[in-house]
Amino acid sequence: MAKKKLENLSFEESLTELDTIVQSLEQGDLNLEESMALFERGLNLSQLSQVKLQTAEQKVKILLEKNGSSQLTDFDSSTGED
């Protein structure tokens, strides 16, 4: 199966492929050239995923501003029941 171009991957597909790359690299069964190619693709996937997250965060901020809330607040998981 041919690999999709990075820009055509969804965020979820990028994460799944990153997980697969990490598993392949951790097994250590690849030669140096294959390892380097996977490592490079993993770095590119990571960077692309970060950009997608930043874009999503910016969109959320814009939507919040339109609804009168000017900033995001951090999620506080300690407010749940113990």
Contacts in CASP RR format, 6 or more apart in sequence:
PFRMAT RR
TARGET T0000
AUTHOR 0000-0000-0000
METHOD contacts of the structure
MODEL  1
MAKKKLENLSFEESLTELDTIVQSLEQGDLNLEESMALFERGLNLSQLSQ
VKLQTAEQKVKILLEKNGSSQLTDFDSSTGED
3 17 0 8 1.000
3 41 0 8 1.000
4 13 0 8 1.000
6 14 0 8 1.000
6 41 0 8 1.000
6 44 0 8 1.000
6 45 0 8 1.000
6 48 0 8 1.000
7 48 0 8 1.000
9 17 0 8 1.000
9 45 0 8 1.000
9 48 0 8 1.000
11 49 0 8 1.000
11 52 0 8 1.000
11 53 0 8 1.000
14 45 0 8 1.000
14 48 0 8 1.000
14 49 0 8 1.000
14 52 0 8 1.000
15 49 0 8 1.000
17 41 0 8 1.000
17 42 0 8 1.000
17 45 0 8 1.000
18 42 0 8 1.000
18 45 0 8 1.000
18 46 0 8 1.000
18 49 0 8 1.000
21 38 0 8 1.000
21 39 0 8 1.000
21 41 0 8 1.000
21 42 0 8 1.000
21 45 0 8 1.000
24 30 0 8 1.000
24 38 0 8 1.000
25 35 0 8 1.000
25 38 0 8 1.000
25 39 0 8 1.000
28 35 0 8 1.000
30 38 0 8 1.000
57 72 0 8 1.000
60 72 0 8 1.000
61 71 0 8 1.000
61 72 0 8 1.000
64 70 0 8 1.000
64 71 0 8 1.000
64 72 0 8 1.000
END
